[in-house]
């Protein structure tokens, strides 16, 4: 299974948590749009991500997972009924 990772790094600029979350959300939207514009063929995509710095910082961003692993992970998420109350 292929893996491609793209990053956007801002260095030397102080950003508030709100600004960081807003930027992360915009990058998530741009990444999904770029997949579409590139004509990526996804069979069973599962999109996971968040823009909340307090929730596992290593998960900050967005992941698009496709194929059998996406189906397996999606079923596990459904089984536990994962959600976060704001």
N, C-alpha and C positions, 0 to 999 in steps of 0.2 A: 504494500500500500504506500503510495506516495504522500509525502508531507511537504508543504510549502509554507513558509512563515514570512510575514511581512511586518515590518516595525515602523513606527513613527516615534521619533525621539525629540523632545524639546529640552534643551540644556541652557542653563543660565537665566531662566525666566521663573520668577516666583508666581505660582498659580494657587488660588484658593481651592479648597476641596470641591466647591461648586463649579468652578471653572474647569477643573480636571474632569469631573463627571460629564459636563456638557461637551467637552472636546472628545472624550471617549465615545459618547453617544454618536457624535457626528462622524467619527472615524469608523464606527461600526456600520453606520448607514452607507458610507462611502465604500467600504470593503464589500458589502453585499451587492452594491450597484456595480462595482468593478467585476465581480464574478459574472454577473448578468451581461455586462458589456463585452466581456471576453468570450462569451458563449460557452462557459464551462458546463459540461454535461454532468448533472448530479442525479443519481438514481433515487436515493432515499435520504435527503439531507436533514441533518439535525443541527440547529443553531443554538449554541450556548454562549452566554456572556453576561456581563454586567458592567456597570459603571459606578459601583459603590466601593470606595476604598476600604471601608470597614469590613467588607465581606471577602476574606481570602485574597489579599492583594495579588498573589501569583495567578489568580484567575481573571484579573482585571483585563477587559478587552472582549474579544469575540472569537469563538471557534466554530467553524463549519465542518461538521463531520459527515461523511457519506459512506454508504455501503453497509456491510453486515454489522460492523461495530456500531454504527449509528442506530441501527434497528435494536441491537442488544441494549445499548445505553438508554435509548428512548423508552424501552419497555421497563427497565429498572427504575427510571424516573417516574413513570406512570404507576408502577407498583408501590412506591413509597409515598406518592402524592406530594411531591416536593413543592413547597411554596414558602414565601417569606412574607410575613405581615409587616407593613410599613408603619 
